[in-house]
Amino acid sequence: MKKTPCQYAIVRFTPYVETGEFANVGVVMMVPQARYFGFKLLTRRHGRITKFFEELDAKVFRAAMYELKDELERVHGVLKDHGFDRRLKSNDVDFAKSLFFEVLRTRETIVRFGEPRVVLADDPKETLKELFAYYVERNFVTKEYRETVLEKGLRRLFFKNQLGERFHRTKVGDDDFKVTFPFVELHNQLLTKIIKPLNLAQDDTTKILEHGNKWEFRVRKLREREVLPGKILFAVEEPKEQGRRATACQEAVNMLRDTGVTVYPYRDRMEILEFARA
């Protein structure tokens, strides 16, 4: 199937022009030749936005998004009158293109649009959903991705404190069972220390417990094979608020501690540095 070029732009919520801060809150798409105009906006589950702009009343965000939704629906109606209604034989492609760029034009409002982009797609409607999931819902932020970010933070911390050369990414285990750790210290070819950042701040309590259980299992298996050093630290990123997620995180931390490892919150940089230096 031939792919169709789809023009799209990311919708940005920018309540404070003075700082230039913004959050992605939607995607709008236009495919004139295919008579397609679509948009997807964040109107529910907007806690991430209102927490980021904590001084702002949530009602302001909701009102702005529903106002934009009404405006985009009006634009869709105009496009139907100029050929996007498939009951019409003619389709004014040039008018559709000019109207799309008029919609994207920078205005002095708290909701704006990013620069227009193009993506090739088999199905514009499905592609719109995928773009929304990526740019707004950030579906790429898996626990593995987040732990990569945490690792980079610790690596910067170690190099800043002249400890970076002491730690290396290494596989630990035997011929039958190996686990990769990002920070492993060797002395005369012997393992002396392991540090592993761990994301236990997922949105779902089941995911928190499963992730903790996975690393508990790995540590126990490596201990059975007598291939672990005496000093092992898990630097855990925890949920920011109290509640069921925090309880699940604590349960996962207790599982890890039962294996004999040390666990510090990721935010306790001084404790982590002391462990690394010792």
N, C-alpha and C positions, 0 to 999 in steps of 0.2 A: 504494500500500500504506500502511495506517495505521501510523504510528510508535508504538512502545510505550515508555512511561516506564520506564527502568532505573535502579535505585538502585545506586550503587557507592561504594567507598571505596578510597583509596590506602593501601597497606601501607608502613609506615615502619620502618626499622631505626634504633633510637635506643640505642646501647650506653652512652652517657654521659648520664645524666639530669641531671647537674650542669651541663652546658653547653647542653643542649637541642638539640644538633646531631642531624640525622637525614638519611637518604638514602632515596629512594623505591625500594622493592624489589619491589613487586607491586601488583596490583589485584584486588579481590574484588567480584562483582556479583550482585545478586538481582533477579529479575523474578517476583514471586509469581503474578500472574495467568497468566503464560506457563509456569509451573512450571520456571523456569530458575534455577539457581544455578551460578556458575562462578568460577574464580579462575585467575590466572596469576602465578607467582612467579619471582623471579630466583634460580636455583639453579646456573647455569653462567655462565662469563665474568663473574665478580664482581670482577675486578681493580680496577675503579674504586672499589668500596666498600672493599675492604681497603687500598687506597692512601690513601683519604681518612681512614680510621681506622687509621693505620699502626701504632699501638701494640697493636692488637687481633690476636689469633691468628685466622687465617682459619678455623680449625676451629670457633671460636665462632659465626661467621656461618653457616657451612654447617649446623651442628647446629640453630641457631635456625630456619632456613628449613625444614629437613626436619621439625622438630617442628610448625611451623605448618602445613605441607602435610598432615601426618597429622591434625591437628585439624580442618582445613577439609574433609577427606575424610570425617571422622566426622560433621560437621555435615550434609554432603550426604546421608549415609546416613539421618540422622534426618529430614531433609526428605522423602526418598523414602517413609518410613513414614507421613508425614502428608500425602500427596497429590501429591508431586512425581514419583512413579512413575506414568507415564501409563497404567499398567494399572489404576490405581484411578480410580473415578468421581469421588469427592469430593476436594477440594483445600482444605486448611485455610489460607487466605490470611492470616488474622490471626495464626496460629501462626508462619507463615513470616516475617512482618514482625517479630514480637517476637523471634524467634530471631536474625534478622539484626542487629538492634540490640543484642542481648546479645553477639554475636560482636564487634561494634565497640566495646563498652564499654571505657573506659580501664582498663588493668591495669598493675601494677608489673612489666612484662616489657620486654625489650629490643626486642621487635617489637610495634608498636602500629598503630592505624588512624587515618587522618585523618577529618575530618568527612564524614558521608554526603552524597553529591551525586546529582543526577538528570540523565540524558541521554536524549533521545528517539532511538530507533534502530529500524531495520527488522529488523536481525538482531543480537540481543544477543551471540551468540558472536563475530561479526566485530567488533562494537563493543568488546568486551573486549580483543581483540587490538590494536585501534587505540589504545585508552587506554593499554595496556601499552607500546606502541611510543613513545607520546608522553611519558608521565610517567616511565617507567623507562629505556627505551632512548634517549630524547631524540632521536627521529628528525628533529625540527625543526632540529637544530643542523647545518645545512649549512655549507659553506665560506663561502657568502654571508652567512649569519647570523653566523657567527663574526667575519667581517671587519667587520660592522656594530658588534659589540662592541669590536673593536680600534680602530675609528674613533672611537667615543665616548671611549675611553681617551685617545687622542692629542688629541682636541678639548679635553678637560678639562685635559690637561697644557699645551696651548698657551694657553688662557685664564688658567690659574693663573700663567703666566709672561708675561702681557701680550702674547701673540703671536696670540691668537685672531682678532682683527680683520684680520689680514694674509692669512688663508687662507680660501678659499671653494670649495664644490663647483662644479666647472665642467666643461663638455664641451670637449675639446681635439681639434682635427682640422680637416678641410675639409668641403666639401659631400658628398664621397663616403665619408669614413671618420672617425668620431668615437668617442672614448672618454671616459667620465666618470671624473674623478679627484676624490677627496674633499677634498684640500688643494692648492689652486692659488693661487699668489701672482702678482698683476699689478702692474706699475709703468708708469704712463702707457699703459695698455691693452696692454702687452706682457707676455707670459709670462716670469716670471723664475725660478720654482721650482715643483716638483711633489713632493708627498710622498704615498706610497700604502702603507698597511698591507696586508700579505699573509699569509694563513694557509697555511703549508706544514707543518702539524702533523696532517694527516689520518691516519686509521688505516691507509690503504692506500697503498702506495708508488706505484702507478699513478696514483692521484688527485693525489698530490703532484707528480709529474712532469708530468702533464697540466695542472695549474693553473699551474705555473711556465712551461710551454711556451706557454700561452695569453697570458700577460702579456709573454713575450719576443716573441711574434708581434706583439702590439699596439704594443709600443715600436718594433720595427723598421719597421712600417708607418707609424707617425707620423714616424719619423726620415726615411723616404723622402720624405715630404711636406713635410719641413723646417718642422714646426709645433711642435717640442718645444724647451723652454728648455735651457740647458746644465746646469742643476742638477736632477737627478731622484733621489729617494731612495725605495727600497722598505724599509719596516720589517717584517722577516720574523719571524713567530712560528714557532719551530722545535720539533720533537719534543723532549721532555724527556730521553729516554734515548737512549743510543747503540744502533746497530744498523742494520738495513736502511732504516728510515724516515729516520734521520739521514743516511745515505748518499744517499738519494734527494733529501732536502732540499738537501744540499750541491750535488748535481748541478744542481738547479733554480736555486740561487743562482748557480752558475757560468754558467749560460745567461743569466741576467739581466745579470750583470756584463759578459759579452761584448758586450752592446749599449751599454755605456758608462755605465750607471747606477751609482749608489752603493747598496750594500746593507748595512744594519745589522740586527742582531737587535732585535726589538721591545722586548726587555727593557733595551736600552742607552739609557735615556731621556736621559742627559746628552749622548750623541753625537747623538741625534735633535734635541735642543734646540739644540745648537751649529749643526747644519745649518740648522735653521729660522731661527735668528737671523742667520746669515751674509748 
